Amino acid sequence: MSLEILHEDLDESVLVATATFEDVRVLHRTEKALLVFVPSQVGEKAIGKVWIPLSVIDRESEVLYAADFGYLIVKRWYSDKQQWA
C-alpha cells in the first residue's frame, strides 16, 4: 500500500492532495460509485471490499471500470475520513 501524497492535482484552480492504493481491483461500477477490493492494510486492519464514490476518485486513477486492476487514486480528505491514513 502506498498512502501518501504522490502528486497534487490542479482541479478548478484548487490544489487537491491525493492518496494512492496499489493492486486494486474493480468488482462493480454504478452511476455513482465503484465497488473495489483494496488488498492494503492500515495498521492491522485490512481495507478489503469498499464502495468508493466516483466524485472522490482522481482522474489519474488507473481503475475506473469493472474488472480494472491497478492504482486507485482518491482525494486525501476521503482516505483520511475513512481512517485509511
Buried (B, 14 or more C-beta within 10 A) or exposed (E): BEBEEBEEBEEEEEEBBBBBBBBBBBBEBEEEBBBBBBEBEBEEEEBEEBEBEEEBBBEEBBBBEEEBEBBBBBBBBBBEEBEBE
